[in-house]
């Protein structure tokens, strides 16, 4: 006993003392295989082997170290060769072979501890799946938002709205009708004590479980941001007991197909097209629209259009209407005009008494943009959006200042 220590004795007795698992493998071998499979899943997700260096996250760097060690230890290579369909063991370790070979069996097992083992190598314990690890990594992985000054006014406005009672916070639940668990651009949430703003949603991708997912750009009120997956944000909001959705102003049923027993009709959004023979109108007739809100009949509202400078002193045709319920018509009209403010028609019209009038409800916007705006009002995602005349699309106001 004096010539070797207890570790040497354990090494001598290991093959005799360890009960074998199904398939004839020891717990040590199961642990090595499980650790290697984690590396393989990383490669499947990312398309390249884990790399050393600060550009990778902590998990990638750990996988890179693990792969170096598995490549350098002969019995590990022999065990894993039949599993190595990606050719990972053929690479050259980033560290010197001498340095890696100097590592004893205990160090290798410690490195693989998180994959499938515990401090007692005869017992296997539950380990988080790679998706669980990835989710935790994404939630925790935040970096400084370099253009935070662009988003800061949005957070200030939301805080002001909450204090004034114009917005409320509601528990994030899987399905609650108008406030369902959808996540869309322009929405605000409370997660981990911070206000979170969804600034961008990437192209849809297919998750391993078959669900549709997408990469987000989420800005936080403390000046940081993250690019976590949409499903990861949903799960984080479910699990956070203090997690909340911040509602939009006037959140509630706005349109006819969402009415309830106690809902009261409020009016109609109308979209009109002018029949004027003015050269400016003729040249832009297909995209020049008057957008307004009325509490009465649209037909009665336009009955004397040719005598009214707000209608360009000409008859009009009704292009589209949207029924409203339980809303403040004046506030809604102001919101719509603010969204399309950059496309407002700049023109003066003389009334019957030759007095110049500047109509304020005519906008050079295509009908599909109006439809999108109305739909965003319906689902509560209009906040932060404005119409960009250059692209003829609704865009986040913040993106116009980058």
Buried (B, 14 or more C-beta within 10 A) or exposed (E): EEEEEEEEEEEEEEEEEBEEEEEEBBBBBBBBBBBBBBBBBBBEEEEEBBBBEEEBBEBBBBBBBBBBBBBBBEEBBEBBEEEBEEEBBEEEBBBEEEEBEEBEBEEBBEBBBBBBBBEEBEEBEEBEEBBEBBBBBBBEBBEEBEEBEBBBEBBEBBBEBBEEEBBEBEEBEEEEEBBEEEBEBBBBBBBBEBBBBBBBBEEEEEBEEEEEBBBBBBBBBBBBBBBBBBBBBBBBBBEBEEBBBBBBBBBBBBBEEBBEEEBEEBBBBBBBBBBBEBEBBEEBBEBBBBBBBBEEEBEEBBEEBBEBBBBBBBBBEEBBEBBBBBBBBEEBBEBBBBBBEBBBBEBEBEEEEEEEBEBEBBBBBBBEBBEBBBBBBBBBBBBBBBBBBEEBEBBBBBBEEE
